Amino acid sequence: MVSGAAVSGTAGSRVRPLLTEVGLLAVLFAFYKWGRTLIEQGPGQAMSNAHLLWRFEREWLPSEVGFQHWALGWDHAAFLANVYYVSVHFPGTTLLLVWLYVRHRPSYARVRNELVALTAAGLVVHTLFPLAPPRLAGIGAVDTMLAVGPSAYPAAADGIANQYAAMPSLHIGWAILVAVAVLRVSRSRWRWVVALHAPLTVLVVVVTANHYWTDGIVAALLLAGAMALVSLAGRMRQAVGHVADAHELRGPGRPGGGPADREPRAARPVPAARDGHGDRVHDRGGDREGAPGAAAPAGDDLVLA
């Protein structure tokens, strides 16, 4: 009975954090959906911003319409781009989070926080700068989702997608985050294949006429800011932890600290020799004296090796 209770408690301690993470992400996802519908401002301002951006881009970027027409010269390019746009964005990001949570738990919280910060920043930009995508802006782009399908946007436009929130492209922002996280964590040679998700997404969003080049540039800048913010928050938490540890080491009533605050060195347990010969170590050729100050490699070094 005791053993069964212990097993049940262990399983519960493992499931609860997972359920907490799932619940947190579900709440954030619902808030994002609600926020996008709340900021719906209609096509007027979004179309005006689209024409403004189009004129601005022509000074320094190639035409999205020209690139799309070139890409559509390939058979099935429109259909394959639509499928990638619709089917990889959310599942790919979800798969990254699951993989990190199961296989690389220490890196999970950092990537999750970066994703949340990026998405929140994107919601702010959606509010400040509603933007019609190229396929709706009347600039000559082909609406591939309407022409050949499948489409990410229902006819009633009542889903999570706000069709006039092209700036920034969270498709590109999330894809770059997936690529960076995999390259940062994994050492497999297949990580470079996964990293291709980012540039491929850039091409897909332009071929489908869902985004401008600038939408991706802004998303990358927001992601860089989100990563810097999460890194700064982590350093601040570490600094606070170090201060708390130092205060605990000094102890109450001893603001100055000092040798009296710590355990005397002689009182600390000394590990017993493992080979019965003091500092001598063995190898295949016999006994040899260990070099002064030499020590076995640390456990972390062995794991890294």
Steps between C-alpha positions, in 0.01 A plus 500: 500500500784738584676413176181558299447836665859600425465404133172689478656807658798485262271473196290790627810715550597436138155559351416819688776716343401376154135582559602841631698572183218383274249711692725806488553474125128440443414815696758704309372363169142593592612848606682547170190391306282737700749783455513463123124510467484796736734712287317436174482844337364409158674523163520880468811574708652163412476571126644849545794358696552233233537760223733704721718196570498396134639838392757492779627154405549583135792720593711213630332157474405277205133475408302232682263485203783442255645226718159334537432500126841344439439228762153421367660404171591169666232231499322452834701780664186679618339189645817385680558847642140513624534160666822602675352830616188334642644180649847577642472827694315391817591127495869575445519744789302265725732213411800714594354575845416134561848391392666753727277409795569127463865496389651836597306623801757764611456678164121477490413798722732732312351417159144513638561846644656618173196373311260675736694828488518491119128428463406775746716749311339387175155566645605854590623565144175356359318759704717795403545413132218296341618382161330332206706214353612516135217267389241752626683825429413531131864507383475214252582208730319168450297368794627142473283381787191618320620374163614145582469453878523389768431823684591604851218753505135391525245680289345663806846605629389410851801288597815599680637652182458873453556552128597865554780427748784424259757703694701333644503149355477266798539215252853626439564600861401161638691320224820690584450417868462131416821508295698690764378277784590180317845629402557622855404173669565212262834367378353267238591566139126487425457828683600682182211335317259626766658847480399517133146551631578871547612597146242266349227678696622836369459376142162339572340811652604704196395240242157477666482883507429500872792723600747759380877472545478772766259290707775241542768760575287654774426152642874423515568827680222434750638150561847643564346739752303219665814288532693792649218569747480137612879484536503819708222367723698180552813690601300712743351187661850355538626821657213502749568135579869568565413785735257277688759222525761741633257631760416146609869411525569795729214398722276714720667752724832484316492769237872483444533126452847355534674178589292451810190471282620197314573144596865450600697320231624236743145414598401409145500129416801383301425235236671171562764374256345253259804287415655455843823674400438860583568717199613210281303413190512187289539441131577197286870544542489503876479768766603858444484806716220743423621841388473761770172683477365267230134406529257280317287678237179644631174321438374782277812475284438130448139564402604766251762268354 
